[in-house]
């Protein structure tokens, strides 16, 4: 912020120096206007001819006769006449004398009665002042314009952004409880709204995480206590059978049946643990609404076109039908991104293709990639949680990506399927996303 203020101040100083320098240069610069003084010379010639025609003599050898006229002259300073003699000749010595005068600007004009030397001067100051005023006005206008623009940027962009500079740091420290101040700034209003939504989402996720941890601990404590009872019973029955305390076959059979029942009870407890653990992954927020497929496809294309081009992977997108479907735009984009990331990770990098088309009362988005190395028997399990095929080749992953995709698309009342196909002698993975039409 301080540096930006210094830049504005420096710009003002440079403008002042430039303005002063321009005026100094103009003070030594001469500008002539040939048209104006030539017009006045032509007017003098016309006045001389009129005077000669009226009086039959040359006018006086000065500019007094011009002062007697109604014309106003700014440039003419002197008129000198060398009349012809009775024979119509001129005094060449006198003519050479006035012609060699280098101290004045003049023109020679020959009339019927003689030759006139019309001396003139050019008023530079008037012309320079007009240009100086114009240049100064232009410089001041642009200087004020730039300063206003810079001050506007400072007030509406730099200053609000400077106030937000600490926000990511505060979020990283976990300071999520303080809401962000609303702003009507058209540049950062939506950004602030989005950051506040992110803060609320992080706060909700953190509270949910704390609640999950709490619930898990309570569950483990409760189940560990509940499991102790059937385990103790199993242990007692096992010792009794081991020491042959039961003499009758009926007693032995009842003991074995009791052990079996307690084992079933323990399995139920274990099933509860598995169910409670899996609930963490399927508890997603999905907001169903009507949306056009084109919006989703354009977003995916914009995101991956350059990325896959840099990776030298052919990326083709075919949108055959644009329809309204029922779903959550952000979640659908998340699903497609997850599938494409898997295609990049486990494919051979030759091509990835998206085909989107309507089929009867459904809409199908098919994502195909070349280089499938998954075994046929593993295809049925790729949507299971924590499942990873034999084709992982030490690639990082958790085995939850496609499981999350299936959970999300089921919440949107859709379906996800996978199949292994062959194109040009290449094994390809084809993942189909099926959505309901709106």
C-alpha positions in Angstrom: 0.0 0.0 0.0 2.8 2.4 0.9 4.7 1.6 -2.2 1.7 2.2 -4.4 1.2 5.7 -2.7 4.9 6.4 -3.4 4.3 5.5 -7.1 1.4 8.0 -7.3 3.6 10.7 -5.7 6.5 9.9 -8.0 4.1 10.1 -11.0 2.9 13.6 -9.8 6.5 14.8 -9.5 7.3 13.5 -13.0 4.3 15.3 -14.4 5.3 18.5 -12.8 8.9 18.2 -14.1 7.6 17.4 -17.5 5.2 20.4 -17.5 8.0 22.8 -16.4 10.4 21.3 -19.0 7.9 21.7 -21.8 7.3 25.3 -20.9 11.0 26.0 -20.8 11.5 24.4 -24.3 8.6 26.4 -25.7 10.0 29.6 -24.4 13.0 29.1 -26.9 10.9 27.7 -29.7 9.6 29.9 -32.5 6.6 29.2 -34.5 5.7 31.1 -37.6 2.4 31.5 -39.3 3.1 32.3 -42.9 -0.6 32.6 -43.9 -1.4 35.6 -41.7 1.5 37.9 -42.5 1.2 37.0 -46.3 -2.5 37.9 -46.2 -1.6 41.3 -44.7 1.1 41.8 -47.4 -1.5 41.2 -50.1 -3.8 43.7 -48.4 -1.0 46.3 -48.4 -0.4 45.7 -52.2 -4.1 46.2 -52.8 -4.0 49.4 -50.7 -1.0 50.7 -52.7 -2.7 50.1 -56.1 -5.9 51.8 -54.8 -3.8 54.8 -53.6 -2.0 55.1 -56.9 -5.2 54.8 -58.9 -6.9 57.5 -56.8 -4.1 60.1 -56.4 -1.7 59.2 -59.3 1.3 59.2 -57.0 3.2 56.9 -54.8 2.2 56.9 -51.1 4.5 58.3 -48.6 7.6 56.2 -47.8 6.2 55.0 -44.5 3.2 53.1 -43.2 1.2 56.2 -42.2 -1.2 55.8 -45.1 -2.1 52.3 -43.7 -3.0 53.9 -40.4 -5.5 56.2 -42.1 -7.3 53.1 -43.5 -9.9 51.0 -41.8 -7.6 47.9 -42.0 -5.7 46.7 -38.9 -2.2 45.3 -39.5 -0.2 43.3 -37.0 2.9 42.4 -39.1 3.6 45.4 -41.4 6.1 47.8 -39.9 7.4 49.9 -42.9 6.8 50.7 -46.5 9.5 52.3 -48.7 8.9 53.4 -52.3 11.4 54.0 -55.1 9.4 55.7 -57.9 10.1 55.4 -61.6 11.5 58.5 -63.3 9.8 60.3 -66.3 11.3 57.7 -68.6 9.9 54.8 -66.5 13.3 53.8 -65.2 14.4 53.1 -61.6 17.4 54.2 -59.6 19.2 50.8 -59.5 21.7 52.0 -56.9 18.9 52.9 -54.5 17.2 49.6 -55.3 20.4 47.6 -54.6 20.8 49.5 -51.3 17.4 48.6 -50.0 17.6 45.1 -51.3 20.8 44.4 -49.4 19.3 45.3 -46.1 19.6 42.2 -44.0 18.2 43.6 -40.7 14.6 43.3 -41.8 12.2 40.8 -43.3 10.7 42.3 -46.5 9.2 41.7 -49.9 9.6 43.8 -53.1 6.5 44.8 -55.0 6.5 46.5 -58.4 3.5 48.7 -59.2 2.8 51.0 -62.1 4.6 53.9 -60.4 7.5 52.3 -58.7 9.0 49.5 -56.6 8.0 49.1 -53.0 9.9 47.5 -50.2 7.3 46.2 -47.7 9.0 45.4 -44.4 7.3 43.1 -41.9 7.8 41.3 -38.7 6.2 38.1 -37.2 4.8 38.1 -33.7 6.0 34.9 -32.2 4.8 35.4 -28.7 1.1 35.2 -29.6 1.5 31.9 -31.5 3.7 30.4 -28.8 1.3 31.3 -26.0 -1.6 29.6 -27.8 0.4 26.4 -28.3 1.8 26.6 -24.7 -1.7 26.9 -23.3 -2.9 23.9 -25.4 0.0 21.7 -24.5 -0.2 22.6 -20.8 -4.0 21.9 -20.9 -3.4 18.5 -22.5 -0.6 17.5 -20.1 -2.6 18.6 -17.1 -5.7 16.8 -18.3 -3.8 13.5 -18.8 -2.0 13.9 -15.5 -5.3 14.4 -13.7 -6.8 11.5 -15.6 -4.0 9.2 -14.7 -3.9 10.3 -11.0 -7.7 9.8 -10.8 -7.4 6.3 -12.3 -4.6 5.4 -9.9 -6.4 6.8 -6.9 -9.5 4.8 -8.0 -7.5 1.6 -8.3 -5.9 2.4 -4.9 -9.3 3.0 -3.2 -11.3 0.2 -4.9 -8.7 -2.5 -5.6 -5.4 -2.1 -3.8 -6.9 -1.0 -0.4 -9.6 -3.8 -0.3 -7.1 -6.4 -1.4 -4.6 -5.3 1.2 -7.3 -5.7 3.8 -7.8 -9.3 2.6 -4.2 -10.2 2.4 -4.2 -11.7 5.9 -7.3 -13.8 5.3 -5.7 -16.9 3.8 -3.2 -16.9 6.7 -6.0 -16.6 9.3 -7.8 -19.5 7.6 -4.7 -21.6 7.6 -4.4 -21.1 11.3 -8.0 -22.2 11.8 -9.5 -18.8 12.7 -12.9 -19.7 11.2 -15.4 -18.3 13.6 -15.2 -14.6 12.7 -17.4 -13.8 9.8 -16.1 -11.6 7.0 -17.5 -8.0 6.7 -19.8 -7.7 3.7 -18.8 -5.3 0.9 -20.5 -3.8 -2.0 -17.2 -3.5 -3.9 -17.9 -4.8 -7.4 -14.4 -6.2 -7.7 -14.2 -8.0 -4.4 -17.9 -8.3 -3.3 -18.3 -11.7 -4.9 -14.8 -12.7 -3.7 -15.7 -11.9 -0.2 -18.9 -13.7 -0.4 -17.1 -16.8 -1.8 -14.4 -16.6 0.9 -17.1 -16.3 3.6 -18.8 -19.4 2.1 -15.5 -21.2 2.2 -15.0 -20.1 5.9 -18.4 -21.4 6.8 -17.8 -24.6 4.9 -14.4 -25.2 6.7 -16.1 -24.4 10.0 -18.9 -26.8 9.4 -16.4 -29.5 8.2 -14.3 -28.9 11.3 -17.3 -29.2 13.6 -18.4 -32.3 11.7 -15.0 -33.8 12.0 -15.0 -33.1 15.8 -18.4 -34.7 16.1 -17.3 -37.8 14.0 -14.2 -38.2 16.2 -16.4 -37.9 19.3 -19.0 -40.3 18.0 -16.3 -42.8 17.0 -14.7 -42.7 20.4 -18.1 -43.2 22.0 -18.9 -46.0 19.6 -15.6 -47.8 20.2 -16.0 -47.5 24.0 -19.6 -48.7 23.8 -18.8 -51.6 21.4 -15.7 -52.6 23.3 -17.8 -52.8 26.5 -20.6 -54.7 24.6 -18.1 -57.1 23.0 -16.6 -58.1 26.3 -19.7 -59.9 27.4 -20.0 -62.4 24.5 -16.2 -62.8 24.5 -16.3 -63.7 28.2 -19.1 -66.2 27.6 -17.2 -67.7 24.6 -14.1 -68.0 26.7 -16.0 -69.8 29.6 -17.7 -72.2 27.2 -14.4 -72.9 25.5 -12.6 -73.7 28.8 -15.5 -75.9 29.8 -15.4 -77.9 26.6 -11.6 -78.1 26.9 -11.8 -79.5 30.4 -14.6 -81.9 29.4 -16.9 -80.5 32.1 -20.0 -81.3 30.0 -20.6 -85.1 30.2 -23.7 -85.2 28.1 -23.9 -84.6 24.4 -26.9 -82.3 24.9 -24.8 -80.0 27.2 -22.0 -79.9 24.7 -24.4 -79.1 21.9 -25.9 -76.2 23.9 -22.4 -74.9 24.7 -21.4 -75.0 21.0 -24.7 -73.3 20.1 -24.1 -70.6 22.7 -20.7 -70.0 21.3 -22.1 -69.7 17.8 -24.8 -67.2 19.0 -22.2 -65.0 20.7 -20.0 -65.1 17.6 -23.0 -63.8 15.6 -23.5 -61.1 18.2 -19.8 -60.0 17.8 -20.3 -60.0 14.1 -23.2 -57.6 14.5 -21.0 -55.3 16.5 -18.3 -55.4 13.9 -20.9 -54.7 11.2 -22.0 -51.6 13.2 -18.3 -50.5 13.3 -18.0 -50.9 9.5 -21.3 -49.1 8.9 -20.3 -46.2 11.2 -16.9 -45.9 9.4 -18.5 -45.9 5.9 -21.0 -43.2 6.8 -18.2 -40.7 6.9 -17.7 -41.1 3.2 -21.3 -41.1 2.0 -22.5 -38.1 4.0 -22.3 -35.6 1.2 -24.3 -32.4 0.5 -26.1 -32.5 -2.8 -28.4 -29.8 -4.0 -30.5 -31.0 -6.8 -31.7 -28.5 -9.5 -32.2 -28.3 -13.2 -29.1 -27.4 -15.3 -27.9 -27.6 -18.9 -25.3 -30.2 -19.8 -23.5 -27.7 -22.0 -22.5 -25.6 -19.0 -20.9 -28.6 -17.4 -19.1 -29.8 -20.5 -17.8 -26.3 -21.3 -16.4 -26.0 -17.8 -14.6 -29.4 -18.1 -13.3 -28.5 -21.5 -11.9 -25.2 -20.3 -10.3 -26.8 -17.3 -8.6 -29.8 -19.1 -7.9 -28.6 -22.7 -4.6 -26.9 -21.9 -3.6 -29.3 -19.2 -4.0 -32.4 -21.4 -2.4 -30.6 -24.4 0.7 -29.9 -22.3 0.7 -33.6 -21.3 0.4 -34.5 -25.0 -2.8 -36.4 -24.5 -5.4 -36.1 -27.2 -8.6 -34.7 -25.7 -11.8 -34.7 -27.7 -15.2 -33.5 -26.4 -18.5 -34.3 -28.3 -21.7 -32.7 -27.1 -24.4 -34.3 -29.3 -27.4 -33.0 -27.3 -27.8 -30.2 -24.9 -30.6 -31.0 -22.4 -31.8 -30.0 -19.0 -30.8 -32.7 -16.4 -31.4 -33.1 -12.7 -28.3 -32.8 -10.5 -25.8 -30.7 -8.7 -23.5 -28.8 -11.0 -20.5 -28.7 -8.7 -20.9 -32.4 -7.8 -21.2 -33.5 -11.4 -18.1 -31.6 -12.3 -16.3 -33.2 -9.3 -17.4 -36.7 -10.6 -16.2 -36.0 -14.2 -12.9 -34.6 -12.9 -12.3 -37.7 -10.7 -12.9 -40.0 -13.7 -10.6 -38.0 -16.0 -7.9 -37.9 -13.3 -8.1 -41.7 -13.1 -7.9 -41.8 -16.9 -4.7 -39.7 -16.8 -3.2 -41.7 -14.0 -3.9 -45.2 -15.2 -4.2 -44.8 -19.0 -1.4 -44.9 -21.6 -1.7 -41.1 -22.4 -2.8 -41.6 -26.0 -6.4 -40.1 -25.8 -9.3 -39.2 -23.6 -12.7 -38.7 -25.1 -16.0 -37.4 -23.7 -19.3 -38.2 -25.5 -22.4 -36.6 -24.2 -25.8 -37.5 -25.7 -29.4 -38.1 -24.8 -30.8 -41.6 -24.9 -34.5 -41.9 -24.5 -35.4 -40.6 -21.0 -31.8 -40.5 -19.8 -28.7 -38.5 -20.4 -25.4 -40.3 -20.7 -21.9 -38.9 -20.5 -19.3 -41.4 -21.5 -15.7 -40.9 -20.6 -13.3 -43.1 -22.5 -9.5 -43.4 -22.2 -7.0 -45.6 -23.9 -4.6 -48.0 -22.2 -6.8 -49.9 -19.8 -4.7 -52.5 -17.8 -7.4 -53.4 -15.3 -8.2 -57.1 -15.1 -11.8 -58.2 -16.2 -12.5 -59.8 -12.9 -11.6 -56.6 -11.0 -14.1 -54.5 -12.9 -17.0 -55.3 -10.6 -15.1 -54.0 -7.6 -13.8 -50.7 -8.8 -16.6 -48.8 -7.1 -16.0 -50.4 -3.8 -14.4 -48.4 -1.0 -10.7 -48.8 -0.5 -10.4 -51.1 -3.5 -7.4 -50.7 -5.8 -6.7 -52.9 -8.7 -3.6 -54.8 -9.6 -2.7 -52.2 -12.2 -1.8 -49.5 -9.7 2.0 -49.9 -10.2 2.9 -48.0 -7.0 0.8 -45.1 -8.1 -0.5 -43.1 -5.1 -4.2 -43.3 -4.2 -6.7 -44.3 -1.5 -9.2 -46.4 -3.5 -12.0 -44.0 -2.6 -12.4 -41.9 -5.8 -14.8 -44.0 -7.7 -16.6 -45.0 -4.5 -17.3 -41.3 -3.8 -18.4 -40.8 -7.4 -20.9 -43.6 -7.1 -22.2 -42.3 -3.8 -22.6 -38.8 -5.2 -24.4 -39.9 -8.4 -26.7 -42.1 -6.4 -27.7 -39.1 -4.3 -28.6 -37.3 -7.6 -30.7 -40.3 -8.6 -28.3 -41.3 -11.3 -26.0 -44.2 -12.0 -22.4 -44.9 -12.9 -21.1 -47.9 -14.9 -17.8 -49.0 -16.2 -16.8 -51.3 -19.1 -13.7 -52.4 -20.9 -13.8 -51.9 -24.7 -11.5 -52.2 -27.6 -10.7 -49.5 -30.1 -8.1 -49.9 -32.8 -6.6 -52.9 -31.0 -6.3 -50.9 -27.8 -8.0 -51.8 -24.5 -10.0 -48.8 -23.3 -11.8 -48.0 -20.1 -15.3 -46.5 -20.6 -17.1 -44.9 -17.6 -20.7 -44.0 -18.2 -22.5 -41.4 -16.1 -26.3 -41.7 -16.3 -28.5 -38.7 -15.2 -32.2 -38.2 -15.1 -33.7 -35.6 -17.5 -35.3 -32.6 -15.8 
